[in-house]
């Protein structure tokens, strides 16, 4: 069975279902973005937002290093058996389901005629949303900025207009939600940053929100702790190797046994700036059959 896909027009509230719960990501603006066009000293930035296997984008803002987006993104929160998961007896299962959906990834890209270059990225763990004490009142109809009329709305008849306005009333229902707000959050993974660090302004929340007792552990912390434990184990084993073989008698010419010679198992990813094992960068080498 194929995974349900996010509607392409999910950056507009006009196509939302008032009975559906959404993860809402509103990106307001970016500042100090790197100039990817060296000749003009500017860029054409656009956004790519990812969550739960869904990806949404918006058109690029031409020739600017300080784009103002004010753009909401709506990701439907979907479960196999939603009613059963929301039962208080199944809170642990719900937490694991939310955790399995992964991080909310916000990427800024430069649009080009022939390619696209990533200008920076940041991510949010949904655990931050569920653990935060900051609350605000939001509705699906008022997320981000006011939407302009599209061509379909301009051409609709009176009956279609009444149906749309009735639907809009449901989207206007206010909800008190836990909200994660980022002001001047630094974008990481910038290949050619200038003197000032690139920053982004955005907010993330569930609308409507989950019950107060719904929590889940932070994925980034768990993974980081797991790899750090591997790092400690590796360093301990390497120290044993130095003690046993790191002398001039056994391997006089072996630079690997020198005291100042280290073999790290973790490094920072060049895009996400997170610590990852070196094995993540392994890739197959494809060669023609006549050369293999």
HELIX and SHEET records of a PDB file:
HELIX    1   1 UNK A   13  UNK A   15  5                                   3    
HELIX    2   2 UNK A   82  UNK A   85  1                                   4    
HELIX    3   3 UNK A   88  UNK A   90  5                                   3    
HELIX    4   4 UNK A   91  UNK A  100  1                                  10    
HELIX    5   5 UNK A  126  UNK A  131  1                                   6    
HELIX    6   6 UNK A  151  UNK A  155  1                                   5    
HELIX    7   7 UNK A  158  UNK A  171  1                                  14    
HELIX    8   8 UNK A  219  UNK A  245  1                                  27    
HELIX    9   9 UNK A  255  UNK A  257  5                                   3    
HELIX   10  10 UNK A  278  UNK A  281  5                                   4    
SHEET    1   A 5 UNK A  68  UNK A  76  0                                        
SHEET    2   A 5 UNK A  22  UNK A  31 -1                                        
SHEET    3   A 5 UNK A 199  UNK A 207 -1                                        
SHEET    4   A 5 UNK A 175  UNK A 186 -1                                        
SHEET    5   A 5 UNK A 135  UNK A 138 -1                                        
SHEET    1   B 4 UNK A  54  UNK A  57  0                                        
SHEET    2   B 4 UNK A  45  UNK A  51 -1                                        
SHEET    3   B 4 UNK A 104  UNK A 111 -1                                        
SHEET    4   B 4 UNK A 116  UNK A 124 -1                                        
SHEET    1   C 2 UNK A 266  UNK A 268  0                                        
SHEET    2   C 2 UNK A 275  UNK A 277 -1                                        
END                                                                             
